[in-house]
Amino acid sequence: MEPNRRENRGSLQNSRKTVKSLNDDSDMKHRVAREAATLLYLGAEKEYKQAKTKAAEIFGAHFLPSNLEVALELDKIAEENEGPKRKERLIQMRKEALDVMRLLSVFYPVLIGSVWRGTIKQGSDIDIADYTDEPEEITKILKAEGVRLLKTAWTTVNKRGATLESFHIYAETASRHGLEIVARCREEAGKKRKCETFGDELKGLNIKELEKVLESNPTQQFIPV
């Protein structure tokens, strides 16, 4: 019986070491995610990959958290630092987004980005996706309605061997919130897109859905749980 007891005791000790190691790794991963989120919040880094790499170097970690883990920490940091004013600003930005979307209703507008998610922070823009083969028509409408346009630019990206073009319109709302409208070709409307930050489907809100949110739960968040 004595050898078996020693074996059992050794197995128990090994199990405890494994659990401690896993807990240590989990704690370190959280610290790296928090640091990466802090770098993003303060503007020290602009991209998630660079923020995670720099945070890992700071702690000497050999693994990186997911974009989702960093995004959730970033949301917490924004809430901790900005308090109730953050929710007030979110409601205002969603109302402004709705006003713009109504102007552009013929282009199947969808609210995306942090204003859709409900994860805004200081400096967040209103992001809207439109679908049209004539993006210049969007700028004409915005100008006619007195929206202050800052610049426009064509962007080309390669995804899975396909080349996708989009037309970006940068503007400013009456309350001086940044506004970015991305115009994609009409055949892209309704196609499923994966969010590189949260890892879920990039659904967004159309006009009716945004109206419903503002009526029932204006600060609702749309993040994976």
C-alpha angles and dihedrals in degrees: 000000000000095000090048091051091051090048092049091047091050092049091050091051091049090050091052091050091050092050091048090049091050091048091049091050091048091050092048092048090053091049091050091048091049092049092047090050090049091052090052094046093051092045094242087127129025102194129057095228094055092043092052093046093050092046091051090051091051092056097033091240121162097206136055131225120237122264087249092057091050093046092053091050090048089054090051092049092050091050092048093050102037103036124181093346088069093064091046090053091048092055091048092049092048090051091050090048090053091052091053093044091053089054089052098038094130089064096061094245121205125190110228137161128049095329089059092043093046090232100116124153134184108303096022117149131217108251121200129176119210130184120218141123090222106054092168087072088067092057091049092055093046092050092048090052093050098251110157108242119203105180145324131219141175116233128197124197133175117222123175092338094311124114113221125190126198135177116227124204118193116199144147131241125229089263089050098252114149115254125197120184118188115199117203128181116276094248088065091063112113095012115136117249129189119227110234091205105045098023095227132104114296097232106152125178129284122209097275093044092050091049089053093049092050090050099045109024113359096182096045115144125221105204133127114263 
